[in-house]
Amino acid sequence: MADDEDERRRNPHDRLARRILSDPAAAGVELRHVLPARLVALLDFDDIRIEPGSFVDRVLDEGRTDVLYSIAFANGEHRALVYVLLEHQSQPDPLMPWRMLEYLVWIWKRFLANQGDSVRKIPLIIPVVLAQCENGWTAPYRLSEMLDLPEELKEGFVSPVEVTLVIDDVRDPIVQDQQARDEILTLVRVTRLLLLAHHEGDRYTEEQMLAIADMLTTVKRELGGEVVCTLWFYVVSVFGPESRFRRTLLDVIDEEQRGMHDAARHKWLAEGGEQWLEEQMKQRKAELLAEGHKAGHEAGHKVGHEQGRREGRAAAKAEMLLALLEQRGFSVSPKLRERVLATRDELQLQRWFQRAVAAHSVDEVFQRVP
């Protein structure tokens, strides 16, 4: 029961990633795609194990999920560990190399505790970040990039401690994998497309949507209904019924897939999907209000404390409105985003927010009321 409750609490990005990447064959496709070719040639991908446990603090790092793999070397004498962290926040964490170092140390500590006092070596761990960020990975790749050094020391300086991230950007397609079965390769490809659609789905072309529909049909035919239901559960959890991505996808699928969509939607509702969405919005509201108060205090030093507080509250409401529109699957143009963020009329922002809760389009939210 505890596992079921944990599964329901996990956000949809976590749920999809863990369900798919916990399959060794699918994990093999993902890892062969991103690991250095020299290392791939030495590993036996028929001997992949999923190690138990998580090294992410669920309270502090709700925007991440992780999977630890153990893969045998082809010679059979050693094993390598590959630690995959899914980063599905809109913007990458600029402190990620440091956080990754913490996770790696925890893994090594557990290894040493299990091995006893006789151990003299620790396993190789490759840190991989599966990035679902809106604009790709723009944060540091290496721990040394984060060090606060004078300019004259930066050139040629070798850090005494280094962590280099392997970034797997979901925007990079997996073209081929000769070691994978066609249906497994299709499963991984469509999973990546769905993760990418969280930020870019409204810009997918009709050709891309038809390709996704074909992939879903292949997954259902070759791997069964349970697997494709996992994919549909992600769709109904992340994309509102008014979103262009979801509406377009429903237009191009067949009746069987539509039935699976409906079943996934009923399951999502039964598991409290709307409640989860409401909790996410409340959490986001609290974060934005805190940011707004901070912005208000900073502005207060320049234009007066009370005016600064008002501007901070307006900025927080603007961010909340944009977050709600994104969560509902609406596409917001750069010009409209700029207009919202520049608005300092709290009553106007509140009216827009109230309309956005039930509106069927962006135009309906921002229409002029006589």
N, C-alpha and C positions, 0 to 999 in steps of 0.2 A: 504493500500500500504506500509506503514512504516513497518508493521509486516512482509510482504513478503520480503522486502529488508533486514530486520534484519535476517530473516531465511536464505537468500542466503549468507549473509556475515558470518554466523556462521560456524565454521569449522565442518567437518563431524562427529567427535566424539561427539561434543555438540549436533548436530542435531539428531543423533541416540538416545543418552541418553534421551534428552528431549522428543522426540516423544514417545518412549516406556514407560519411567517412568512417563509420564504425564497421563497414563491410570491407574486409581485407582486399578484395579485388578492386573495389572503387578507390580505396586508399592507395593501392599500387599505381593506378592511373594518375592520381593527383601528385604523388611523390615523384614518379618518373618524369613528370612534366616540369617540376620545379627544382629538383636536386641537381647538383653538378654532374655532368655526363660521366666524369671519371669515377665518381662515387657510385652512380647508378650501375656502371659496368661491373662493379665488385659486389653488389648486393644480390641476395637471393629473394626475389619478391614473392616466391611461393611459400616463404616462411616469414610471414608478418604476424605479429601479435599486438593486440591492443592492451596496453598496460592499464591496470585499474587506477582509479582516483583522478582527482583534478588538483591543479596547483594554482588555480586562480581563486582569489578571494571573492566569493559571491556577493559580499556586501559592498566591497570597494570597486569591483570590476564587473558590473552587470552588463557592460557593453562587450563582453568577451566570453568565449568558450574555448576549451582546449582539449586536445587528444594527444596522448603519448604512445608512439609506436616503437616496437622493438623489431628490428629486421636483422636476419642472419647475414653475415658475409658468406660469399660463395664457398670459401674454404672450410666453412663449418666450425672454425675455431673461435670466432668472435661474433659479437652482436653490436649493432649501432642503434642508438636511440634517435628518433626524430620527433621533436616536440612541435606540434602544429597549434598555433593560436589563431582563432578567427577574430579579426578586428572588424566589426560591422558598424562602428560609429561613423557619423558623417565625415569627421575629420580625424586623421591619424594622430595618435598620441605622440607628441614630440619627445616624451621620455621613454618611449618603447624599448630602446636598447638597454636602459637601466632596469626597467621592469622585467625584461627577458632575463637579464643576468640573475635577478632574484629568483625567478622560476627555475632556472637551470641549477642554481645552488641548492634549492629545495629538492630537486630530483636527485642530485648527487648525494645529498644528505640521506635521503631515504635509501639509496643504493648502499651506502656505507653502513647504515644501521642494519640492513638485512644481511650483509656479507660478513660482518664481524670484524675482529681486529686483525685478521691475517691478510686482508686485501691490501694490495700495493698500487693498484691502478684503478682508474675510473673510466666508465664507458664514454665513447664519443657521443655527443648530443648535437644534432643539427637543429638550430632554431628557425622555424618557418612561420611566417605571418601570412595567413590567407586574408588578403585585404579586400574589404567590401566598401571602401571609402568612396565618397562622392566624386572626388577629383583625382583618384589614384593615390599612390603613396608619396607624400611630399615631406615626410618627417625624416630624421636621420636614420641611416642604415647601420651605422657603427657607433659604439659607445664612445670612441675617441672623438667623434664629431660633436659630442655634447660637452667635452671638457672646456672649461673656461681658461683659455691660455692667451698670453700676450702674442701679438702678431709675429714678433721676431722669433718666437719659439715654435709656431705652428708648422712651418715648412721643415719637413724631414723629421719631425718628432715622432718617436715610436712610443705608443702608450704601453705602460707596464701591464695593463689589463685591457683586453679587447673582446668585444662581442660583435659579430657581424651577422645581421639578419638576412635570411633568404626570404625575399618578398614574392609572394604568389598573388599577383593582381588578378581578380576575377575578370577584368577586361581583356586579358590576354587569352585568346582561344587555344584550346588543345587541338591541334591539327590532326595528329595521328599518334597511334601507340600500337606498335606491332605485337607487343606482348599481351594486349588486352583483348578480350572478347568484344565483338561489335556492340552487343547490348549494354555491356558495362561502360564502354566508352561513351555511348549515347547517354546513359544515366548521368555520368559525371558532367558531360557537356550541358545537358539541360539544367542540371543543378546550378552550374555556374551562371548560365543565362538568367535563371530566376533570381539568384543572389544579386546579379548586376542590375536586373530590372527594378530592384528596390529604389535605385537612384535614376536609372535611365530608361525604364520601361515605357514611359510615355513617348519616348523618341524612337522606339523600335519601328522598323519598317514593316510593311505587310509581308514581305518576303521572310523577315525574321520571325514574325508571328506564325506564319505557316510552317516554318522549320520547327518551332517549338511544339506546335500541334502534332506534327509528324513524329517528333521525338517522344512525346507523351504516349502516342499510340504504340510505338515500338517498345517502350518500357512496359506498358500494360501487356502486350502480346508475349514478350520474351521473359519478363521478370515477375509478372503477376500484379494483381490489383492492389495488394498491400503496399508495394513500393510506390506505385503511381499515386495512391491516396496520400502518401507522405508529401509528394510534390504539390498535389492539389490543396492539401491542408495549409501549406506555406502560402499559396496564392490567396486563399480566402482570408488568411490571418493578416497578411501584409497589405493587400490591395483592396481598397474599398470597392463596393459594387459600382460606384460612379467613376472609378478610375478608367482612363482610356485603355491602359494595358489589359485590365481584366475584361472590359467590355469587348475589346477587339479579339482577345483570345477566345471568348465565348462564341464570337461570330464565326470563327474558323474551325472549331472542333466539331467532331461528330456527336451523335446522340449518346453513344456509350460514354464518351469523355464528359459530356454535359451531366450525365447521371452521376459520375464520380465527383464532379465539382459540387453538385447538390448534396451528395452524401458527406463530403468534407465540410461543407458549410454547416450542416446539421451537427456534425461532431464538434466543430469549433464552437458553436453556440452552446452545446451541451456541456462543454468543458469550461464554460465561463469566458469565452473569447471577448465578449463585449465588456465584461468586468475587467479583464486584463488590459484592454485598450483604455478604459477609463482610468485605471491605476497609472498607466504610462503617462496619460495626459496630466494627471494630478502631480506626478513626480516631475514632469517637465515644467509644469507651472511653478512648482516650488523652486526649481533650479533657476528659472528665468526671473522670478521675483527676487531671488538672492542676487543675481547678476544685476537686476535693475536697481536694487538698493545700493549696490556698490557703485554702479554708474552714476546714481544720483548723488552720492557723497562726493565722488570725484568732480562731477559737474558743479556741485555746490561751492567748492572752493573758488570757482571762477565767476559764477553768475548769481550766487546767493543760494543758501542752503535749501530753502523751500522750493525754489524753481528747479534746482538740481534734482530734488526728490521727485518732482512731477515728471521731469524728463526721463528719469530712471524708470518710473512706473510705466510711462508710455512706451519706452523701448522694450520693456519686458512684455507688455501686452502685444506689441508688434511681433516679437519673436514667437509668442504663444500662438498667434493667429497663423503665422507661416508654418509652424510645426503642425497645427491642426490640418491645414490645407494639404501638407505633404502626407500626413497620416491617412487622409481620406483619398489619396491618390490623385489629387488635382495637380496639374502642371502650372507652375507660376513662372511667368516670364521675368527676365532680369529687370525690365522696366517696371513691372508691377511690384516686384520685390523691393526695388529702390523706393517706390512710392509709399509702400507700407512702412518700411523702416524709417522714412523721413516724416511720417505722420506723428504729431505730438498731441493731437486731440484725443484724449482718453475715451470720451463718449463715442466718437466715431469708430475708434478701434473696437470698443465693446459691441457696437452695432454690427460691425463686420463679423466679429467672432460669433455672435449669436446666429447670424445668418449662415455662417460656414458650417455650423453643427448639422443642419438639415438640407443645405443647398444641393442642387443637382449639377451645378456647374460653377466655375469661377465667376463668370459674368453675373450670375444670380447673386453672388456675395457682394460684388462691388457695384451693382446697379444703382442708379440715382433714384431716390424715392421722392415723388412730388411733395 
